[in-house]
Amino acid sequence: MLVPTSGVQVTESSGRCAVLTISGDVGRDLVPAIRAALDELIAEGRVRIVLDVRSITFMDSAGLGVLVYGVRNSEVEKGGVRLAGAGMQVRRLLNLSGLDEVISVFPDVDAALASWAS
């Protein structure tokens, strides 16, 4: 039996905030599921989105593109996107692409959620 190695799941949701946990390889195959989850959260009014990315093992340009998609669509609704637990590979991609100037990165989900209160 094959066990899925990548996934997207809403793991916490309260008020205008939600935590979307992403795991595995974030590329062309997983991007549609991430985009659909972001669209659903934003449609429900959960526009302050924390992406828990600590379990991402790989991310390519398609993954970066869906991050930009989430930022743009949530900001239109007066929200935003925060990353929690980004590993070296994700941080490096954010730095190389300049997205580290656009998306705030926090050590964990609790810190990212707390940033919405400030």
N, CA and C atoms as a LAMMPS dump frame, in Angstrom:
ITEM: TIMESTEP
0
ITEM: NUMBER OF ATOMS
354
ITEM: BOX BOUNDS ff ff ff
-5.0000000000000000e+02 5.0000000000000000e+02
-5.0000000000000000e+02 5.0000000000000000e+02
-5.0000000000000000e+02 5.0000000000000000e+02
ITEM: ATOMS id mol type element x y z
1 1 1 N 0.844 -1.179 0
2 1 2 C 0 0 0
3 1 3 C 0.887 1.24 0
4 2 1 N 0.586 2.191 -0.878
5 2 2 C 1.326 3.446 -0.933
6 2 3 C 0.723 4.448 0.041
7 3 1 N 1.576 5.106 0.797
8 3 2 C 1.144 6.135 1.73
9 3 3 C 1.453 7.481 1.096
10 4 1 N 0.475 8.407 1.055
11 4 2 C 0.741 9.713 0.466
12 4 3 C 1.883 10.405 1.199
13 5 1 N 2.79 10.992 0.419
14 5 2 C 3.93 11.674 1.022
15 5 3 C 3.75 13.18 1.02
16 6 1 N 2.725 13.662 0.38
17 6 2 C 2.454 15.096 0.324
18 6 3 C 0.997 15.334 0.667
19 7 1 N 0.734 16.486 1.268
20 7 2 C -0.648 16.756 1.583
21 7 3 C -0.895 18.181 2.025
22 8 1 N -2.187 18.52 2.093
23 8 2 C -2.652 19.832 2.506
24 8 3 C -3.844 19.599 3.418
25 9 1 N -3.821 20.268 4.592
26 9 2 C -4.905 20.066 5.532
27 9 3 C -5.077 21.304 6.402
28 10 1 N -6.328 21.727 6.577
29 10 2 C -6.618 22.806 7.522
30 10 3 C -6.575 22.165 8.903
31 11 1 N -5.635 22.633 9.743
32 11 2 C -5.458 22.008 11.048
33 11 3 C -5.993 22.85 12.195
34 12 1 N -6.323 24.094 11.907
35 12 2 C -6.849 24.974 12.952
36 12 3 C -7.578 26.12 12.274
37 13 1 N -8.674 26.549 12.883
38 13 2 C -9.425 27.641 12.288
39 13 3 C -10.244 28.326 13.372
40 14 1 N -10.135 29.652 13.429
41 14 2 C -10.882 30.415 14.421
42 14 3 C -11.039 31.846 13.934
43 15 1 N -12.274 32.306 13.877
44 15 2 C -12.503 33.667 13.418
45 15 3 C -11.988 33.871 12.004
46 16 1 N -11.17 34.906 11.836
47 16 2 C -10.619 35.219 10.52
48 16 3 C -9.3 34.483 10.264
49 17 1 N -8.823 33.689 11.248
50 17 2 C -7.529 33.003 11.126
51 17 3 C -7.714 31.52 10.815
52 18 1 N -6.74 30.982 10.08
53 18 2 C -6.717 29.55 9.796
54 18 3 C -5.268 29.103 9.652
55 19 1 N -5.028 27.845 10.001
56 19 2 C -3.717 27.233 9.805
57 19 3 C -3.874 26.15 8.744
58 20 1 N -3.08 26.271 7.696
59 20 2 C -3.076 25.305 6.611
60 20 3 C -1.736 24.581 6.669
61 21 1 N -1.767 23.296 6.969
62 21 2 C -0.549 22.508 7.072
63 21 3 C -0.246 21.869 5.726
64 22 1 N 0.973 22.085 5.26
65 22 2 C 1.412 21.562 3.966
66 22 3 C 2.606 20.654 4.218
67 23 1 N 2.591 19.473 3.625
68 23 2 C 3.702 18.54 3.835
69 23 3 C 4.147 17.898 2.532
70 24 1 N 5.394 17.454 2.539
71 24 2 C 5.944 16.736 1.403
72 24 3 C 6.515 17.64 0.34
73 25 1 N 6.434 17.177 -0.897
74 25 2 C 6.964 17.901 -2.048
75 25 3 C 5.922 18.878 -2.588
76 26 1 N 6.272 20.16 -2.585
77 26 2 C 5.353 21.186 -3.073
78 26 3 C 5.816 21.593 -4.466
79 27 1 N 5.145 21.018 -5.434
80 27 2 C 5.432 21.29 -6.83
81 27 3 C 4.141 21.245 -7.614
82 28 1 N 4.272 21.025 -8.877
83 28 2 C 3.146 21.043 -9.816
84 28 3 C 1.989 20.139 -9.385
85 29 1 N 2.278 18.992 -8.786
86 29 2 C 1.216 18.061 -8.42
87 29 3 C 0.401 18.5 -7.204
88 30 1 N 1.04 19.174 -6.247
89 30 2 C 0.35 19.559 -5.016
90 30 3 C -0.267 20.961 -5.082
91 31 1 N 0.211 21.788 -5.986
92 31 2 C -0.247 23.174 -6.078
93 31 3 C -1.763 23.297 -6.243
94 32 1 N -2.424 22.498 -7.074
95 32 2 C -3.883 22.648 -7.192
96 32 3 C -4.617 22.431 -5.864
97 33 1 N -4.15 21.505 -5.05
98 33 2 C -4.786 21.254 -3.751
99 33 3 C -4.556 22.429 -2.8
100 34 1 N -3.37 23.019 -2.838
101 34 2 C -3.085 24.186 -2
102 34 3 C -3.949 25.358 -2.445
103 35 1 N -4.002 25.571 -3.738
104 35 2 C -4.812 26.671 -4.288
105 35 3 C -6.283 26.502 -3.904
106 36 1 N -6.804 25.302 -4.009
107 36 2 C -8.199 25.045 -3.651
108 36 3 C -8.444 25.298 -2.168
109 37 1 N -7.512 24.881 -1.321
110 37 2 C -7.655 25.113 0.115
111 37 3 C -7.619 26.601 0.429
112 38 1 N -6.715 27.339 -0.206
113 38 2 C -6.645 28.789 -0.013
114 38 3 C -7.941 29.455 -0.464
115 39 1 N -8.438 29.071 -1.63
116 39 2 C -9.688 29.637 -2.147
117 39 3 C -10.845 29.394 -1.176
118 40 1 N -10.916 28.188 -0.632
119 40 2 C -11.994 27.844 0.289
120 40 3 C -11.902 28.665 1.576
121 41 1 N -10.697 28.772 2.131
122 41 2 C -10.52 29.555 3.359
123 41 3 C -10.915 31.012 3.145
124 42 1 N -10.45 31.583 2.055
125 42 2 C -10.732 32.994 1.769
126 42 3 C -12.229 33.2 1.533
127 43 1 N -12.878 32.283 0.836
128 43 2 C -14.322 32.38 0.601
129 43 3 C -15.099 32.315 1.921
130 44 1 N -14.56 31.589 2.9
131 44 2 C -15.204 31.484 4.217
132 44 3 C -14.883 32.683 5.116
133 45 1 N -14.035 33.604 4.627
134 45 2 C -13.67 34.764 5.431
135 45 3 C -12.475 34.541 6.324
136 46 1 N -11.818 33.413 6.167
137 46 2 C -10.606 33.11 6.933
138 46 3 C -9.416 33.599 6.115
139 47 1 N -9.16 34.898 6.223
140 47 2 C -8.191 35.549 5.334
141 47 3 C -6.829 35.788 5.984
142 48 1 N -6.711 35.488 7.265
143 48 2 C -5.423 35.531 7.959
144 48 3 C -4.933 34.095 8.034
145 49 1 N -4.059 33.757 7.103
146 49 2 C -3.695 32.359 6.897
147 49 3 C -2.248 32.113 7.294
148 50 1 N -2.067 31.136 8.182
149 50 2 C -0.733 30.677 8.547
150 50 3 C -0.497 29.375 7.803
151 51 1 N 0.568 29.344 7.026
152 51 2 C 0.951 28.11 6.338
153 51 3 C 2.007 27.419 7.18
154 52 1 N 1.65 26.281 7.744
155 52 2 C 2.587 25.47 8.524
156 52 3 C 3.387 24.644 7.525
157 53 1 N 4.622 25.06 7.281
158 53 2 C 5.445 24.454 6.225
159 53 3 C 6.608 23.63 6.769
160 54 1 N 6.577 23.314 8.058
161 54 2 C 7.715 22.597 8.67
162 54 3 C 7.937 21.206 8.084
163 55 1 N 6.897 20.619 7.481
164 55 2 C 7.033 19.265 6.925
165 55 3 C 7.226 19.254 5.415
166 56 1 N 7.532 20.405 4.835
167 56 2 C 7.83 20.442 3.406
168 56 3 C 9.238 19.907 3.19
169 57 1 N 9.364 18.96 2.277
170 57 2 C 10.664 18.37 1.979
171 57 3 C 11.292 18.958 0.72
172 58 1 N 10.459 19.561 -0.133
173 58 2 C 10.936 20.145 -1.388
174 58 3 C 9.905 21.152 -1.871
175 59 1 N 10.379 22.264 -2.454
176 59 2 C 9.482 23.234 -3.064
177 59 3 C 10.147 23.768 -4.323
178 60 1 N 9.353 23.899 -5.392
179 60 2 C 9.887 24.451 -6.636
180 60 3 C 9.173 25.761 -6.954
181 61 1 N 9.365 26.263 -8.155
182 61 2 C 8.789 27.552 -8.537
183 61 3 C 7.259 27.518 -8.539
184 62 1 N 6.67 26.378 -8.811
185 62 2 C 5.207 26.276 -8.748
186 62 3 C 4.73 26.495 -7.311
187 63 1 N 5.495 25.982 -6.364
188 63 2 C 5.182 26.199 -4.955
189 63 3 C 5.287 27.665 -4.576
190 64 1 N 6.322 28.327 -5.068
191 64 2 C 6.458 29.766 -4.82
192 64 3 C 5.28 30.524 -5.42
193 65 1 N 4.872 30.103 -6.602
194 65 2 C 3.745 30.755 -7.268
195 65 3 C 2.465 30.664 -6.463
196 66 1 N 2.217 29.53 -5.84
197 66 2 C 0.987 29.394 -5.056
198 66 3 C 1.082 30.211 -3.766
199 67 1 N 2.282 30.44 -3.254
200 67 2 C 2.439 31.329 -2.103
201 67 3 C 2.043 32.753 -2.489
202 68 1 N 2.526 33.2 -3.633
203 68 2 C 2.18 34.542 -4.127
204 68 3 C 0.669 34.638 -4.346
205 69 1 N 0.085 33.607 -4.909
206 69 2 C -1.362 33.549 -5.131
207 69 3 C -2.115 33.748 -3.811
208 70 1 N -1.677 33.027 -2.773
209 70 2 C -2.322 33.143 -1.469
210 70 3 C -2.179 34.525 -0.871
211 71 1 N -0.984 35.095 -0.989
212 71 2 C -0.748 36.444 -0.464
213 71 3 C -1.662 37.447 -1.153
214 72 1 N -1.67 37.426 -2.46
215 72 2 C -2.486 38.395 -3.218
216 72 3 C -3.966 38.277 -2.887
217 73 1 N -4.484 37.067 -2.911
218 73 2 C -5.923 36.883 -2.707
219 73 3 C -6.348 37.162 -1.273
220 74 1 N -5.516 36.851 -0.303
221 74 2 C -5.883 37.143 1.082
222 74 3 C -5.777 38.632 1.373
223 75 1 N -4.791 39.306 0.799
224 75 2 C -4.632 40.745 1.038
225 75 3 C -5.764 41.56 0.428
226 76 1 N -6.329 41.08 -0.664
227 76 2 C -7.481 41.761 -1.265
228 76 3 C -8.628 41.824 -0.248
229 77 1 N -8.716 40.812 0.596
230 77 2 C -9.782 40.728 1.597
231 77 3 C -9.313 41.226 2.966
232 78 1 N -8.243 42.019 2.998
233 78 2 C -7.695 42.607 4.231
234 78 3 C -7.092 41.569 5.172
235 79 1 N -6.512 40.527 4.587
236 79 2 C -5.843 39.489 5.372
237 79 3 C -4.381 39.414 5.007
238 80 1 N -3.834 38.222 5.013
239 80 2 C -2.443 38.012 4.656
240 80 3 C -2.035 36.576 4.896
241 81 1 N -0.78 36.299 4.577
242 81 2 C -0.22 34.96 4.738
243 81 3 C 1.045 35.06 5.57
244 82 1 N 1.199 34.144 6.511
245 82 2 C 2.41 33.998 7.307
246 82 3 C 2.899 32.562 7.127
247 83 1 N 4.206 32.359 7.17
248 83 2 C 4.767 31.007 7.127
249 83 3 C 5.258 30.637 8.515
250 84 1 N 5.091 29.395 8.882
251 84 2 C 5.554 28.889 10.169
252 84 3 C 6.435 27.662 9.964
253 85 1 N 7.607 27.688 10.589
254 85 2 C 8.489 26.524 10.592
255 85 3 C 9.218 26.242 9.3
256 86 1 N 9.489 27.258 8.509
257 86 2 C 10.17 27.046 7.225
258 86 3 C 11.581 26.51 7.434
259 87 1 N 11.892 25.434 6.739
260 87 2 C 13.227 24.846 6.777
261 87 3 C 14.179 25.588 5.846
262 88 1 N 15.402 25.119 5.812
263 88 2 C 16.448 25.786 5.021
264 88 3 C 16.104 25.876 3.543
265 89 1 N 15.575 24.815 2.953
266 89 2 C 15.295 24.821 1.522
267 89 3 C 14.234 25.857 1.187
268 90 1 N 13.184 25.926 1.985
269 90 2 C 12.115 26.897 1.751
270 90 3 C 12.639 28.308 1.986
271 91 1 N 13.39 28.508 3.06
272 91 2 C 13.954 29.839 3.346
273 91 3 C 14.873 30.298 2.21
274 92 1 N 15.663 29.377 1.696
275 92 2 C 16.575 29.727 0.6
276 92 3 C 15.797 30.168 -0.636
277 93 1 N 14.739 29.436 -0.979
278 93 2 C 13.901 29.816 -2.12
279 93 3 C 13.258 31.183 -1.911
280 94 1 N 12.769 31.42 -0.713
281 94 2 C 12.164 32.724 -0.421
282 94 3 C 13.194 33.829 -0.585
283 95 1 N 14.4 33.587 -0.104
284 95 2 C 15.469 34.577 -0.205
285 95 3 C 15.869 34.826 -1.65
286 96 1 N 16.077 33.764 -2.408
287 96 2 C 16.49 33.897 -3.81
288 96 3 C 15.436 34.601 -4.664
289 97 1 N 14.18 34.377 -4.333
290 97 2 C 13.087 34.961 -5.115
291 97 3 C 12.697 36.355 -4.637
292 98 1 N 13.187 36.744 -3.477
293 98 2 C 12.805 38.028 -2.908
294 98 3 C 11.497 37.98 -2.129
295 99 1 N 10.88 36.815 -2.05
296 99 2 C 9.619 36.692 -1.323
297 99 3 C 9.801 36.829 0.184
298 100 1 N 11.032 36.711 0.671
299 100 2 C 11.264 36.905 2.099
300 100 3 C 10.99 38.356 2.502
301 101 1 N 10.892 39.25 1.528
302 101 2 C 10.536 40.65 1.792
303 101 3 C 9.019 40.849 1.797
304 102 1 N 8.282 39.836 1.337
305 102 2 C 6.833 39.944 1.184
306 102 3 C 6.086 39.086 2.205
307 103 1 N 6.629 37.92 2.504
308 103 2 C 5.968 36.957 3.386
309 103 3 C 6.762 36.858 4.684
310 104 1 N 6.095 37.093 5.807
311 104 2 C 6.739 36.977 7.11
312 104 3 C 6.884 35.503 7.48
313 105 1 N 8.049 35.158 8.028
314 105 2 C 8.338 33.785 8.426
315 105 3 C 8.532 33.752 9.939
316 106 1 N 7.881 32.799 10.587
317 106 2 C 7.937 32.656 12.034
318 106 3 C 8.451 31.263 12.392
319 107 1 N 9.02 31.108 13.585
320 107 2 C 9.58 29.813 13.959
321 107 3 C 8.535 28.71 14.118
322 108 1 N 7.308 29.096 14.525
323 108 2 C 6.269 28.087 14.725
324 108 3 C 4.883 28.708 14.524
325 109 1 N 3.891 27.858 14.555
326 109 2 C 2.509 28.285 14.312
327 109 3 C 2.044 29.273 15.38
328 110 1 N 2.376 29.006 16.637
329 110 2 C 1.923 29.892 17.719
330 110 3 C 2.442 31.317 17.515
331 111 1 N 3.701 31.456 17.15
332 111 2 C 4.272 32.785 16.918
333 111 3 C 3.61 33.469 15.726
334 112 1 N 3.331 32.703 14.68
335 112 2 C 2.683 33.274 13.501
336 112 3 C 1.264 33.739 13.83
337 113 1 N 0.524 32.932 14.567
338 113 2 C -0.831 33.326 14.968
339 113 3 C -0.798 34.547 15.882
340 114 1 N 0.156 34.59 16.796
341 114 2 C 0.282 35.722 17.714
342 114 3 C 0.563 37.01 16.968
343 115 1 N 1.228 36.926 15.815
344 115 2 C 1.555 38.129 15.053
345 115 3 C 0.306 38.845 14.539
346 116 1 N -0.801 38.122 14.395
347 116 2 C -2.043 38.744 13.943
348 116 3 C -2.633 39.616 15.041
349 117 1 N -2.3 39.314 16.295
350 117 2 C -2.842 40.09 17.421
351 117 3 C -2.13 41.419 17.579
352 118 1 N -0.894 41.527 17.056
353 118 2 C -0.144 42.774 17.252
354 118 3 C -0.547 43.855 16.302
